[in-house]
């Protein structure tokens, strides 16, 4: 799925270690980027992903990251934490009630 490690790491850093949300997100990105690149190479070799789709996803991800970084500078960290939690609650509900059992 690809969301678990980053979510767990951010939760750990902010809740257990008491790191600021923005710093936890940055650390998570620094940790996850090399792992993601390695996975792309492996999936590409196994022909699990489509090369044309990678460029579209990378561009979309870069645009989202850019605006997300701006958004995190503007918004109050307490509100950011609550939005982060609501986002993952929303994703959890989608996966829980999904008709697609392949997840």
Protein Blocks (a to p, Z undefined) as FASTA:
>chain_A
ZZmmmmmmmmmmmmmnopafklmmmmmmmmmmmmmmmmmmmmmmnomacfklmmmmmmmm
mmmmmmmmmmmmmpcfklmmmmmmmmmmmmmmmmmmpmblkZZ
